[in-house]
Each structure stands twice: as structure tokens, then as C-alpha cells.
Amino acid sequence: MNGTRLVYSTDFGRACAGCGQPQAQCTCKAKQRPTGDGVVRVRRETAGRKGKGVTAIHGLPLDDAALTALAKQLKALCGSGGTAKDGVIEIQGDHLEKVMAWLQARPEGWTVKRAGG
């Protein structure tokens, strides 16, 4: 079985690509994102979205579960849809000022900067 790896098991579901353990019990580096410089960057993006803009938040030092929970709070704050994927929160529409003010007021003490134009 050289060159093959387990990706799903009927016993425990999805497996980690790095170590082969269940995703909930994985402790290897394949699951972790690289740490940034400690600055949360908020910018407006339209690339690859047929001209529709989204507010993208990069550099949040959170795991996937906390990132999803924060995305839910931001979506409720802005009154629009969005997603959290690959360490980035995307909120539909142009909500830069509202998102930046809300993130700066958080007790975590993140440094928030506007990126892009």
C-alpha cells in the first residue's frame, strides 16, 4: 500500500491528510495554519466574484471553530451573508468601517489595519 493514504473511515469519518488520525484527534502540523505577524487586515475584494465585493478579514489568530463563530457574529452585525474558510472570513458587501470598528472594540486587543485601497 505504498503511496496510498486513508481519507475516510466508516468508523470515525474524515481522516487527517498528514497523520491519518481522525480529524477531531489530529495533532500534526497539517491542520495548523502558519501564524502571521499579529495584525488583523481588513480589505475589500472583488477578484473572482464577477464584480461582487466582499469584505475579507485576514490574519485572525483563531482556530477553525472560533473563526466560524466570529464569522457568524460579523454576519449578524452586517446583516449579510458570508463564510469562513482557509483562515479568512468573507462578509458579502462593503462593510470595512463597521467591521474594523467592531474588531478594534473587542477585548482581545487585536491590531486592526485596513489593507488594499
DANORVEN-V295786 format. One record per helix or strand of 3 or more residues. SS is the DSSP state (helix for helix, strand for strand). FROM is the first residue (numbers start at 1). LEN is the number of residues. Records with the same first field share a line. If there is no record, write none. Layout:
SS->FROM-LEN  FROM-LEN
//
This chain:
strand->13-3  39-7  54-5  82-4  88-5  111-4
helix->23-3  29-3  64-15  96-9
//
